[in-house]
Amino acid sequence: MLLQEQIEKAWNNRELLKTAESQSAIREVINQLDLGKLRVAEPVADGWKVNEWIKKAVIMYFRFSRWKRLK
């Protein structure tokens, strides 16, 4: 399954945030952001394009990383 598909599925069903597969996908997006391979927003010819699925991954990362700290 593509990374984007995994992120979208977890976004639509937050129960999936508890699964190792979803957490791994989210961590991979964060890793690729850190390496500069992905961008939440990028310039295009007529302005900026927001990569919504990446933005969703960042939001979910904060959510599940908070759960881990609370346990």
C-alpha positions in Angstrom: 0.0 0.0 0.0 1.3 3.4 -0.8 2.3 5.7 2.0 -0.4 8.3 1.0 -3.1 5.6 1.1 -2.1 4.5 4.6 -2.2 8.1 5.8 -5.6 8.7 4.3 -7.0 5.5 5.8 -5.8 6.4 9.2 -7.1 9.9 8.9 -10.6 8.6 8.0 -10.5 5.9 10.8 -8.6 7.2 13.8 -8.8 3.7 15.4 -6.0 2.8 12.9 -3.7 5.1 14.8 -3.3 2.3 17.3 -1.8 0.0 14.7 1.9 -0.5 14.1 1.3 -0.2 10.3 -0.3 3.3 10.6 2.3 4.5 13.1 5.1 3.3 10.9 3.6 5.1 7.9 3.3 8.3 9.9 6.9 8.0 11.2 8.1 7.5 7.6 6.4 10.7 6.5 8.0 12.6 9.3 11.4 11.0 8.5 11.0 12.0 4.8 10.1 15.5 5.9 13.2 15.7 8.0 15.3 14.5 5.1 13.7 17.1 2.8 12.3 14.4 0.5 8.7 15.5 1.2 7.2 19.0 1.8 3.8 19.9 3.3 3.6 22.8 0.8 5.7 23.3 -2.3 5.9 26.1 -4.8 4.2 25.6 -8.2 3.9 27.9 -11.2 0.9 29.8 -9.9 1.6 29.8 -6.2 1.8 27.1 -3.6 0.4 23.5 -3.5 -0.4 22.0 -0.1 0.1 18.3 0.1 -2.9 17.6 2.3 -2.0 14.0 3.1 1.4 15.0 4.4 -0.3 17.7 6.5 -2.7 15.0 7.9 0.3 12.8 8.8 1.9 15.6 10.8 -1.3 16.2 12.7 -1.7 12.5 13.4 1.9 12.2 14.5 1.3 14.7 17.3 -1.7 12.8 18.3 -0.2 9.4 18.6 3.1 10.6 20.0 1.2 12.3 22.8 -0.6 9.0 23.6 2.8 7.3 24.0 3.9 9.9 26.4 0.7 9.6 28.5 1.0 5.8 28.9 
